[in-house]
Amino acid sequence: MKKLIIFYDDTKTSCCGYAERFSQYQNVECRKASDVGNQRLIFARNCRVGLVFESENGKVPYAIMHVIWRLIADKKEWHLLLVSGGKRELRAIHAAAENLRQRGYHPGYIYTGYQFEKQKVKEGETVPWIMSELQEEKENVPLKDSLKNMSKRELRKQLRKEIKQYRQYKKGME
């Protein structure tokens, strides 16, 4: 497996827990986002980059945004985004993915708590599950080809069903 550098928000306990579990693997290096905050450029060449953060009401934390703005990594690699909680996590994922795409990077491994529950992955098994997907190079972003084959009506139905399930999930969490 290729080297993986994880940048995480060290102000949140859930992010620190994920970083601790990721650091147990070989070829994984975890860095605090606050430690690289004063650097002009953040180099992560010849490896994948992972961003672990908690949503701040639909926004990406400033420390993680700083990493995205200053990051110099491989543009051919597929990178990792993991939202460990918070409010409006889908909006935060969308914002982080868009910022990465604007910089020319490809976020191909995107994870949220809702996705883990939907895939029936237990609390302690999330990091091994992510690492197995990274080793198999199995992206979890929906394929555009499968969406192209759907009619607009079927696609709308599918999206409404997903949004309804997500709202029920969030209501159950509160």
C-alpha positions in Angstrom: 0.0 0.0 0.0 1.2 3.5 -0.7 2.1 5.9 2.0 -0.8 7.8 3.6 -0.5 11.1 5.4 -3.4 12.0 7.6 -4.0 15.7 8.6 -6.5 15.9 11.5 -8.2 18.5 13.6 -6.6 18.0 17.0 -9.2 20.2 18.8 -11.8 17.5 18.6 -11.6 14.2 20.5 -13.3 12.1 17.7 -10.6 13.3 15.2 -7.8 12.5 17.7 -9.3 9.0 18.2 -9.4 8.3 14.4 -5.8 9.6 14.1 -4.7 7.3 16.9 -6.3 4.3 15.2 -4.8 5.2 11.8 -1.3 5.6 13.3 -1.2 1.9 14.2 -0.9 1.0 10.6 2.4 0.9 8.6 2.9 3.5 5.9 0.5 5.9 7.8 1.7 9.2 9.2 -0.6 11.4 11.2 0.0 15.1 11.5 -1.9 17.7 13.5 -3.5 20.4 11.4 -2.5 23.0 14.0 1.1 22.0 13.8 1.3 22.8 10.1 -0.8 25.9 10.4 2.2 28.3 10.2 3.8 26.7 7.2 3.6 28.4 3.8 3.6 25.1 1.9 2.8 21.6 3.1 4.5 18.9 1.0 3.0 15.5 0.7 4.6 14.0 -2.4 4.4 10.4 -3.6 1.5 9.5 -1.2 -2.2 9.8 -0.5 -3.5 12.6 1.7 -6.3 12.1 4.2 -8.2 14.9 6.0 -10.0 14.0 9.2 -12.3 16.7 10.7 -15.6 17.3 12.4 -18.1 19.5 10.7 -18.7 23.0 12.2 -22.4 23.5 11.2 -21.7 22.6 7.6 -18.3 24.3 7.3 -14.8 22.9 7.3 -12.6 23.9 10.2 -10.1 26.7 9.5 -7.1 24.5 10.3 -8.2 21.9 7.7 -8.9 24.6 5.2 -5.4 26.0 5.7 -4.0 22.5 4.9 -6.1 22.3 1.7 -4.9 25.8 0.6 -1.2 25.1 1.3 -1.1 21.4 0.3 1.2 20.2 -2.5 0.5 16.6 -3.3 0.1 14.2 -6.2 -2.7 15.3 -8.4 -3.1 11.8 -9.9 -3.8 10.2 -6.5 -7.2 9.7 -5.0 -7.3 11.3 -1.6 -9.3 10.6 1.6 -11.9 12.8 3.4 -13.4 11.6 6.7 -16.0 13.6 8.7 -16.1 12.3 12.2 -19.3 14.1 13.3 -20.8 17.5 13.8 -23.9 19.2 12.3 -24.5 19.2 8.6 -21.7 16.8 7.8 -22.7 16.4 4.2 -22.4 20.1 3.5 -18.9 20.1 5.1 -17.9 17.1 2.9 -19.2 18.9 -0.2 -17.2 22.0 0.7 -14.0 20.2 1.4 -14.3 18.1 -1.8 -15.0 21.2 -3.9 -12.0 22.9 -2.5 -9.8 19.9 -3.2 -11.2 19.7 -6.8 -10.5 23.4 -7.4 -6.9 22.8 -6.4 -6.8 19.9 -8.9 -6.9 17.0 -6.4 -9.3 14.0 -6.6 -11.2 13.1 -3.4 -12.1 9.5 -4.1 -12.5 8.1 -0.6 -15.2 10.0 1.3 -16.6 8.8 4.6 -19.2 10.0 7.2 -20.8 8.4 10.2 -24.0 8.0 8.3 -22.1 6.0 5.6 -20.6 3.7 8.3 -24.0 3.0 9.8 -25.5 2.4 6.3 -22.8 -0.1 5.5 -23.3 -1.7 9.0 -19.7 -1.0 10.0 -19.3 -1.1 13.8 -17.6 1.7 15.8 -14.2 0.0 16.3 -14.1 -1.5 12.8 -14.2 1.8 10.8 -10.5 2.3 10.4 -9.7 -1.3 9.3 -12.6 -1.0 6.8 -11.2 2.2 5.4 -7.7 0.8 5.2 -8.9 -2.3 3.4 -10.7 -0.1 0.8 -7.5 1.9 0.4 -5.5 -1.3 -0.1 -7.9 -2.6 -2.7 -8.1 0.9 -4.3 -11.9 0.6 -4.2 -13.3 4.1 -4.4 -16.6 4.7 -2.6 -17.7 7.7 -4.7 -20.7 6.7 -6.9 -19.7 6.0 -10.4 -20.9 8.5 -12.9 -21.6 5.7 -15.4 -24.2 4.1 -13.2 -25.9 7.5 -12.8 -25.8 8.2 -16.5 -27.8 5.0 -17.2 -30.6 6.1 -14.9 -33.4 8.3 -16.3 -33.9 11.6 -14.6 -37.0 10.4 -12.9 -35.2 7.3 -11.4 -32.3 9.5 -10.4 -34.7 12.0 -8.6 -36.4 9.1 -6.9 -33.1 7.6 -5.7 -31.9 11.0 -4.4 -35.1 11.7 -2.5 -35.0 8.2 -1.0 -31.4 8.8 0.2 -32.2 12.2 1.6 -35.2 10.8 3.5 -33.0 8.0 5.0 -30.4 10.6 6.0 -32.9 12.8 7.7 -34.3 9.8 9.6 -30.7 8.9 10.6 -30.0 12.5 11.9 -33.4 12.6 13.7 -32.5 9.3 15.5 -29.1 10.7 16.5 -30.7 13.7 18.3 
